[in-house]
């Protein structure tokens, strides 16, 4: 961004900037410490679960990774006794690309991992213990057939369709999936709920090219300030997208829509969220490198620690200083 985009540090005061979620601020800030992106709205990650299946099993939504694994194993069912699993305990997108890294990152974060593929010092962290433990667990779930064997071809949309069709007891996904899950024709329309889970935050907004005339920059900065305002954020949060500002979550209109319990869950997910993009220019290349390693490790084609160590070394080779 340096040299191509206009810094936006003067659009907000420090006090106002801190009202945005940590992951949003990180996503909007360049590697040089300047703000280059004005946040408008976001989508956050939650754990979707089949409340009917959980109630029948006497389970509460999992709060720990151990509970998550146990619940998923118990809820994997051959419903009609024909020897074929009808409902898998969990599912995730396993095709090579950003989706598999997003949801593995969510699990690694749940296990105490950093806010992304890189730690606070900018060092590649995908071969650290939280990542190793997360991939080891997914490998175990894959080998025990707690997750669908065909998910290596799944993208995010396939994951959502599987849950919507009733073949998954749990999935981790964005809040933007909620309208589809509630729609007519959804097998889980009145059978699902969501719980807190740490995962990626998708952040949409605006940047200003540095090459435009100064007078137009002033107008553009007024525009992005408005689009990141309390009022604009509240409007997005009321209509199925989500806010980027934490102060919006105290608004009475949101409290009326969600109720105190669910709004608290959404606030927790927002505060603990992980930025999708990691603040380095080579992030998408890093994602591709890691995704191949994740798929190989989860399916048992490569040892978990070896796969992640090789991926980390490859990423360090393309991201200077990592």
C-alpha positions, -999 to 999 in steps of 0.1 A, spaced: 0 0 0 29 23 7 32 49 -21 0 39 -39 -27 46 -13 -35 77 7 -28 72 44 -61 77 64 -46 82 99 -62 117 100 -97 105 94 -103 93 130 -89 103 164 -70 77 183 -100 74 207 -124 68 178 -101 44 160 -100 22 191 -138 17 188 -133 -6 159 -127 -43 165 -90 -54 169 -91 -76 138 -106 -48 117 -79 -23 128 -52 -49 120 -67 -55 86 -69 -18 78 -33 -10 88 -3 -15 65 30 -30 75 44 5 80 18 12 107 -3 36 87 -41 32 81 -49 27 44 -83 11 45 -116 26 59 -139 -1 73 -175 -1 63 -190 -35 73 -179 -69 83 -189 -106 86 -178 -125 117 -173 -161 125 -196 -182 147 -201 -219 155 -233 -231 139 -248 -261 155 -280 -283 152 -299 -274 184 -323 -303 179 -294 -328 178 -277 -312 207 -309 -312 228 -316 -349 220 -280 -358 231 -282 -337 262 -254 -315 250 -247 -277 254 -227 -259 226 -190 -267 231 -169 -242 249 -136 -260 245 -119 -279 217 -121 -311 237 -159 -307 240 -161 -298 203 -144 -330 193 -164 -352 217 -197 -337 206 -188 -341 169 -179 -378 174 -211 -386 193 -233 -367 168 -219 -385 138 -248 -409 130 -260 -436 106 -296 -426 111 -313 -454 91 -289 -482 98 -278 -488 63 -241 -486 72 -237 -451 56 -232 -420 78 -261 -396 73 -250 -369 97 -214 -360 103 -204 -343 135 -185 -315 117 -175 -303 83 -151 -277 68 -140 -267 33 -109 -288 24 -101 -277 -12 -68 -259 -17 -72 -222 -12 -81 -196 14 -112 -215 28 -92 -244 43 -67 -219 59 -95 -197 73 -112 -225 92 -80 -242 103 -68 -208 115 -101 -206 135 -93 -238 153 -57 -228 159 -69 -195 173 -93 -214 196 -62 -233 209 -43 -201 217 -27 -194 183 -19 -158 170 -42 -135 151 -33 -150 118 -5 -169 100 20 -145 115 26 -135 151 28 -100 165 64 -97 155 56 -107 119 71 -141 122 54 -171 105 36 -191 131 20 -220 112 45 -245 126 38 -236 162 20 -258 187 -15 -243 183 -14 -250 146 1 -284 150 -26 -293 176 -54 -279 153 -42 -299 122 -36 -330 143 -72 -328 155 -86 -323 120 -65 -353 108 -80 -374 137 -115 -364 128 -109 -371 91 -94 -406 99 -123 -414 123 -149 -403 97 -163 -376 119 -161 -353 89 -172 -361 54 -145 -378 33 -154 -357 2 -147 -324 19 -113 -322 2 -133 -308 -28 -154 -285 -7 -154 -247 -8 -172 -225 17 -203 -226 -4 -203 -264 -3 -199 -264 34 -229 -241 38 -250 -263 15 -241 -294 35 -252 -278 68 -283 -264 52 -291 -298 38 -290 -314 72 -259 -336 69 -237 -318 94 -242 -313 132 -217 -284 133 -199 -260 111 -178 -229 117 -188 -201 92 -196 -165 87 -227 -147 100 -235 -139 64 -247 -175 60 -276 -170 84 -302 -157 59 -297 -188 37 -299 -212 66 -332 -196 76 -347 -196 41 -375 -217 28 -362 -251 16 -335 -252 43 -336 -285 61 -324 -268 92 -345 -237 91 -358 -239 126 -332 -264 139 -300 -245 142 -285 -219 165 -250 -204 169 -224 -201 197 -192 -182 203 -161 -193 183 -129 -175 174 -124 -172 137 -118 -148 107 -135 -115 103 -142 -104 67 -139 -66 64 -152 -45 35 -145 -8 30 -127 18 10 -92 30 1 -82 62 -16 -56 63 -44 -27 86 -37 -26 99 -72 -60 118 -71 -60 156 -66 -59 169 -30 -94 185 -32 -108 151 -42 -89 134 -14 -106 157 11 -140 148 -3 -131 111 -4 -120 112 33 -153 128 43 -171 100 25 -151 71 41 -155 88 75 -193 87 70 -193 51 58 -174 40 88 -196 60 112 -217 47 140 -249 53 119 -236 35 89 -223 5 110 -256 2 128 -275 1 95 -253 -27 82 -256 -47 115 -294 -44 113 -295 -59 78 -276 -91 81 -241 -78 74 -222 -69 106 -206 -39 122 -169 -31 123 -173 -9 155 -177 -24 189 -196 6 203 -225 -2 179 -232 -34 198 -247 -15 227 -274 1 205 -310 -6 217 -320 -15 181 -295 -44 180 -305 -55 214 -341 -57 203 -332 -77 172 -309 -103 188 -316 -102 225 -289 -98 252 -276 -134 251 -270 -137 214 -257 -101 211 -231 -110 238 -220 -140 217 -217 -119 186 -197 -93 205 -173 -120 219 -168 -133 184 -161 -98 171 -136 -90 199 -117 -123 195 -118 -124 157 -89 -129 133 -83 -107 102 -86 -127 70 -56 -110 55 -24 -109 75 -8 -76 69 19 -88 45 21 -83 8 27 -119 1 -3 -131 22 -22 -148 -6 10 -167 -18 14 -178 19 -22 -190 19 -17 -212 -12 15 -227 3 -2 -234 36 -34 -248 20 -15 -275 1 2 -285 34 -30 -286 53 -48 -308 28 -18 -332 27 -16 -334 65 -53 -337 72 -58 -365 47 -27 -384 60 -6 -380 29 21 -362 49 30 -361 86 14 -331 103 46 -316 118 66 -322 87 39 -306 65 36 -275 86 73 -271 91 79 -274 53 51 -249 47 65 -225 73 99 -226 57 84 -221 22 65 -190 35 96 -176 52 113 -179 18 87 -156 1 79 -132 30 110 -113 40 117 -112 77 91 -138 87 
